[in-house]
């Protein structure tokens, strides 16, 4: 499983917003002051983002190291198979030069 850092940041932000929204709804029902509701909601949003980011780091740490290559890197380094075969069949030193 590969997920880019940008996608992980978006996912963690959505999780924290969702948790914050649920917390805001629950705390507005409770008989608390507005400042307590706002502070608790912001704390839960920020802590859920931090916890989700830490969980991502733990998962990356637990995953085995893999040798992944991007297709663009492979094609730019090695070229097509036809080109590789043509280069391997061509004798680079002409016989008349010897």
Backbone as ProteinMPNN parsed JSONL, in Angstrom:
{"seq_chain_A": "XXXXXXXXXXXXXXXXXXXXXXXXXXXXXXXXXXXXXXXXXXXXXXXXXXXXXXXXXXXXXXXXXXXXXXXXXXXXXXXXXXXXXXXXXXXXXXXXXX", "coords_chain_A": {"N_chain_A": [[0.841, -1.172, 0.0], [0.676, 2.072, -0.994], [0.661, 5.43, -0.232], [0.533, 8.81, -0.909], [2.266, 11.56, 0.706], [0.732, 13.887, 0.589], [-1.876, 12.936, 0.134], [-2.216, 11.512, 2.504], [-2.167, 13.615, 4.329], [-4.492, 15.0, 3.579], [-6.424, 13.02, 4.128], [-6.061, 12.706, 6.922], [-6.762, 15.275, 7.743], [-9.469, 15.327, 7.022], [-10.44, 13.33, 8.733], [-9.965, 14.535, 11.215], [-11.593, 16.823, 11.018], [-14.111, 15.616, 10.83], [-14.254, 14.285, 13.326], [-14.122, 16.552, 14.957], [-16.486, 17.845, 14.208], [-18.472, 16.052, 15.116], [-17.902, 16.156, 17.846], [-18.419, 18.863, 18.359], [-21.182, 18.978, 17.926], [-22.09, 17.242, 19.96], [-21.138, 18.571, 22.263], [-22.475, 20.99, 22.147], [-24.985, 20.285, 22.821], [-24.715, 19.648, 25.479], [-24.834, 21.266, 28.711], [-22.761, 23.544, 28.676], [-20.407, 26.282, 28.717], [-19.877, 28.549, 25.945], [-17.178, 29.05, 25.326], [-15.883, 26.838, 26.463], [-16.9, 24.802, 24.859], [-15.878, 25.508, 22.326], [-13.083, 25.425, 22.797], [-12.736, 22.715, 23.577], [-13.589, 21.427, 21.225], [-11.671, 22.342, 19.345], [-9.35, 21.266, 20.517], [-9.858, 18.495, 20.316], [-10.006, 18.215, 17.536], [-7.363, 18.954, 16.729], [-5.811, 17.084, 18.158], [-6.797, 14.656, 17.137], [-5.885, 14.842, 14.502], [-3.1, 14.801, 14.948], [-2.802, 12.277, 16.171], [-3.677, 10.594, 14.087], [-1.681, 11.145, 12.19], [0.587, 10.2, 13.548], [-0.139, 7.512, 13.686], [0.009, 6.848, 10.971], [2.786, 7.065, 10.612], [3.672, 4.962, 12.256], [2.578, 2.774, 10.904], [3.981, 2.936, 8.473], [6.527, 2.438, 9.474], [6.226, -0.195, 10.321], [5.789, -1.573, 7.954], [7.322, -3.697, 5.517], [10.456, -3.005, 3.907], [10.369, -2.058, 0.608], [11.296, -2.554, -2.778], [10.53, -0.349, -4.879], [9.838, 0.989, -8.074], [9.296, 3.702, -10.207], [7.342, 3.932, -13.189], [8.098, 5.913, -14.983], [10.76, 6.363, -14.282], [11.887, 3.896, -14.925], [11.45, 3.726, -17.691], [12.898, 5.931, -18.599], [15.495, 5.298, -17.884], [16.098, 2.748, -18.972], [14.8, 2.461, -21.426], [12.874, 1.2, -24.237], [12.029, -2.293, -24.703], [12.538, -3.186, -27.291], [14.468, -1.348, -28.153], [16.53, -1.983, -26.365], [17.139, -4.603, -27.165], [18.003, -4.131, -29.779], [20.29, -2.619, -29.299], [21.856, -4.468, -27.948], [22.346, -6.342, -29.923], [23.853, -5.035, -31.797], [27.111, -4.596, -33.0], [29.452, -2.645, -31.595], [32.047, -1.932, -32.315], [33.489, -1.397, -35.324], [34.585, -3.71, -37.877], [36.462, -2.955, -39.801], [37.866, -0.985, -38.534], [39.71, -2.056, -36.827]], "CA_chain_A": [[0.0, 0.0, 0.0], [1.423, 3.314, -1.066], [-0.158, 6.635, -0.2], [1.424, 9.969, -0.926], [2.144, 12.412, 1.899], [-0.369, 14.833, 0.403], [-3.124, 12.202, 0.346], [-2.302, 11.214, 3.938], [-2.512, 14.869, 4.998], [-5.907, 15.264, 3.311], [-7.204, 12.036, 4.879], [-5.986, 13.058, 8.343], [-7.548, 16.493, 7.943], [-10.886, 14.955, 6.98], [-10.751, 12.601, 9.971], [-10.018, 15.476, 12.335], [-12.79, 17.651, 10.857], [-15.266, 14.783, 11.162], [-14.264, 14.141, 14.785], [-14.452, 17.853, 15.523], [-17.903, 18.106, 13.984], [-19.246, 15.233, 16.054], [-17.677, 16.704, 19.185], [-19.135, 20.133, 18.457], [-22.621, 18.684, 18.084], [-22.322, 16.681, 21.293], [-20.885, 19.559, 23.307], [-23.495, 22.035, 22.113], [-26.155, 19.759, 23.536], [-24.414, 19.671, 26.923], [-24.931, 22.625, 29.283], [-21.437, 24.135, 28.911], [-20.229, 27.61, 28.143], [-19.438, 28.55, 24.549], [-15.711, 28.971, 25.294], [-15.51, 25.438, 26.73], [-17.259, 24.021, 23.664], [-14.925, 25.833, 21.258], [-11.755, 24.913, 23.179], [-12.767, 21.251, 23.495], [-13.674, 21.039, 19.811], [-10.363, 22.569, 18.723], [-8.402, 20.285, 21.06], [-10.138, 17.179, 19.741], [-9.617, 18.261, 16.121], [-5.902, 18.941, 16.58], [-5.273, 15.817, 18.65], [-7.121, 13.566, 16.22], [-4.95, 14.971, 13.381], [-1.779, 14.351, 15.407], [-2.853, 10.824, 16.383], [-3.744, 9.949, 12.768], [-0.351, 11.271, 11.582], [1.467, 9.251, 14.238], [-0.524, 6.163, 13.264], [0.596, 6.66, 9.648], [4.226, 6.815, 10.773], [3.837, 3.612, 12.808], [2.29, 1.821, 9.825], [5.128, 2.969, 7.556], [7.641, 1.795, 10.167], [5.97, -1.632, 10.385], [5.789, -2.169, 6.624], [8.656, -4.097, 5.064], [11.053, -2.13, 2.915], [10.144, -2.633, -0.716], [12.037, -1.963, -3.88], [9.564, 0.117, -5.863], [10.352, 1.886, -9.09], [8.252, 4.337, -10.987], [7.429, 3.618, -14.611], [8.836, 6.956, -15.686], [12.186, 6.138, -14.041], [12.296, 2.7, -15.664], [11.487, 4.01, -19.122], [13.956, 6.891, -18.915], [16.801, 4.679, -17.684], [16.379, 1.584, -19.791], [14.19, 2.535, -22.737], [11.973, 0.109, -24.574], [12.67, -3.6, -24.889], [13.035, -3.263, -28.668], [15.712, -0.588, -28.205], [17.547, -2.743, -25.644], [17.543, -5.737, -28.013], [18.769, -3.613, -30.905], [21.598, -2.209, -28.816], [22.653, -5.629, -27.577], [22.705, -7.067, -31.14], [24.742, -4.211, -32.608], [28.518, -4.629, -32.629], [29.833, -1.236, -31.551], [33.354, -1.686, -32.917], [33.484, -1.883, -36.722], [35.698, -4.618, -38.183], [37.483, -2.291, -40.588], [38.601, -0.071, -37.685], [40.748, -2.773, -36.093]], "C_chain_A": [[0.888, 1.237, 0.0], [0.432, 4.467, -1.079], [0.796, 7.822, -0.105], [1.252, 10.789, 0.353], [0.994, 13.409, 1.786], [-1.712, 14.149, 0.652], [-3.304, 11.86, 1.825], [-2.699, 12.465, 4.722], [-3.989, 15.205, 4.799], [-6.78, 14.309, 4.104], [-7.213, 12.368, 6.37], [-6.772, 14.324, 8.651], [-9.043, 16.186, 7.938], [-11.308, 14.207, 8.239], [-10.882, 13.584, 11.133], [-11.233, 16.401, 12.23], [-14.054, 16.876, 11.222], [-15.378, 14.597, 12.677], [-14.63, 15.453, 15.467], [-15.918, 18.202, 15.358], [-18.796, 17.322, 14.931], [-19.111, 15.781, 17.472], [-18.438, 18.017, 19.385], [-20.631, 19.91, 18.668], [-22.915, 18.165, 19.487], [-22.141, 17.717, 22.405], [-21.888, 20.701, 23.296], [-24.779, 21.582, 22.8], [-25.945, 19.863, 25.044], [-24.486, 21.104, 27.446], [-23.552, 23.169, 29.675], [-21.411, 25.533, 28.322], [-19.688, 27.503, 26.726], [-17.921, 28.422, 24.437], [-15.241, 27.541, 25.529], [-15.802, 24.556, 25.526], [-16.24, 24.251, 22.554], [-13.548, 25.262, 21.569], [-11.72, 23.396, 23.074], [-12.817, 20.769, 22.057], [-12.334, 21.216, 19.121], [-9.314, 21.584, 19.227], [-8.628, 18.909, 20.446], [-9.752, 17.142, 18.271], [-8.107, 18.166, 15.956], [-5.304, 17.619, 17.057], [-5.629, 14.64, 17.748], [-6.245, 13.628, 14.97], [-3.571, 14.443, 13.767], [-1.753, 12.831, 15.579], [-2.898, 10.084, 15.045], [-2.391, 10.02, 12.06], [0.644, 10.325, 12.231], [1.14, 7.805, 13.849], [0.015, 5.866, 11.869], [2.09, 6.357, 9.738], [4.499, 5.421, 11.331], [3.592, 2.568, 11.726], [3.438, 1.783, 8.83], [6.329, 2.267, 8.183], [7.469, 0.277, 10.19], [5.996, -2.316, 9.025], [7.204, -2.591, 6.239], [9.15, -3.132, 3.991], [10.886, -2.795, 1.555], [10.958, -1.87, -1.738], [11.035, -1.558, -4.951], [10.239, 1.065, -6.817], [9.175, 2.463, -9.844], [8.439, 4.003, -12.455], [8.22, 4.666, -15.371], [10.341, 6.797, -15.484], [12.688, 4.954, -14.845], [12.432, 3.024, -17.138], [12.6, 4.989, -19.472], [15.338, 6.271, -18.769], [17.078, 3.588, -18.715], [15.803, 1.661, -21.189], [13.298, 1.341, -22.995], [12.752, -1.189, -24.744], [13.238, -3.728, -26.294], [14.371, -2.533, -28.784], [16.835, -1.333, -27.488], [18.047, -3.904, -26.491], [18.38, -5.264, -29.184], [20.173, -3.216, -30.465], [22.465, -3.405, -28.447], [23.101, -6.417, -28.809], [23.691, -6.31, -32.004], [26.16, -4.337, -32.078], [29.041, -3.205, -32.715], [31.198, -0.959, -32.169], [33.36, -2.241, -34.35], [34.733, -2.709, -36.999], [36.799, -3.918, -38.968], [38.34, -1.358, -39.769], [39.767, -0.758, -36.99], [41.969, -2.803, -36.906]], "O_chain_A": [[1.733, 1.42, 0.876], [-0.525, 4.467, -1.854], [1.74, 7.821, 0.685], [0.21, 10.718, 1.005], [0.355, 13.735, 2.786], [-2.586, 14.716, 1.306], [-4.42, 11.912, 2.342], [-3.478, 12.382, 5.672], [-4.661, 15.642, 5.733], [-7.775, 14.73, 4.695], [-8.264, 12.314, 7.009], [-7.384, 14.429, 9.714], [-9.795, 16.721, 8.753], [-12.405, 14.423, 8.755], [-11.806, 13.477, 11.94], [-11.841, 16.73, 13.249], [-14.96, 17.422, 11.851], [-16.462, 14.733, 13.245], [-15.37, 15.457, 16.451], [-16.528, 18.786, 16.254], [-19.758, 17.859, 15.481], [-20.094, 15.86, 18.209], [-19.026, 18.252, 20.441], [-21.259, 20.577, 19.49], [-23.874, 18.596, 20.126], [-22.901, 17.734, 23.372], [-22.128, 21.32, 24.333], [-25.556, 22.399, 23.296], [-26.885, 20.133, 25.793], [-24.227, 22.05, 26.702], [-23.219, 23.244, 30.858], [-22.278, 25.914, 27.535], [-19.108, 26.484, 26.352], [-17.43, 27.745, 23.533], [-14.307, 27.078, 24.874], [-15.022, 23.657, 25.212], [-15.789, 23.301, 21.914], [-12.912, 24.674, 20.694], [-10.763, 22.842, 22.532], [-12.15, 19.795, 21.709], [-11.898, 20.331, 18.386], [-8.48, 21.117, 18.452], [-7.665, 18.229, 20.092], [-9.221, 16.135, 17.803], [-7.62, 17.387, 15.137], [-4.388, 17.092, 16.425], [-4.831, 13.713, 17.61], [-5.89, 12.584, 14.423], [-2.946, 13.717, 12.994], [-0.792, 12.176, 15.177], [-2.233, 9.06, 14.882], [-1.991, 9.061, 11.4], [1.459, 9.713, 11.541], [2.04, 6.977, 13.701], [0.437, 4.74, 11.606], [2.597, 5.492, 9.024], [5.458, 4.768, 10.919], [4.322, 1.581, 11.642], [3.831, 0.704, 8.386], [7.069, 1.572, 7.488], [8.45, -0.459, 10.092], [6.206, -3.527, 8.954], [8.173, -1.921, 6.595], [8.361, -2.526, 3.266], [11.227, -3.965, 1.382], [11.261, -0.689, -1.568], [10.726, -2.351, -5.84], [11.103, 1.85, -6.428], [8.18, 1.78, -10.086], [9.564, 3.811, -12.915], [8.942, 4.334, -16.312], [11.12, 7.062, -16.4], [13.791, 4.995, -15.39], [13.416, 2.642, -17.772], [13.19, 4.882, -20.547], [16.267, 6.679, -19.466], [18.176, 3.518, -19.266], [16.294, 0.964, -22.077], [13.002, 0.563, -22.087], [13.972, -1.182, -24.906], [14.305, -4.315, -26.477], [15.297, -3.024, -29.429], [17.976, -1.318, -27.951], [19.249, -4.166, -26.534], [19.36, -5.913, -29.551], [21.14, -3.455, -31.188], [23.683, -3.359, -28.617], [24.127, -7.095, -28.758], [24.315, -6.911, -32.878], [26.4, -4.208, -30.878], [29.068, -2.619, -33.798], [31.471, 0.189, -32.52], [33.243, -3.452, -34.539], [35.799, -2.454, -36.438], [37.971, -4.262, -38.809], [39.417, -0.96, -40.211], [40.725, -0.09, -36.6], [42.981, -3.36, -36.48]]}, "name": "protein", "num_of_chains": 1, "seq": "XXXXXXXXXXXXXXXXXXXXXXXXXXXXXXXXXXXXXXXXXXXXXXXXXXXXXXXXXXXXXXXXXXXXXXXXXXXXXXXXXXXXXXXXXXXXXXXXXX"}
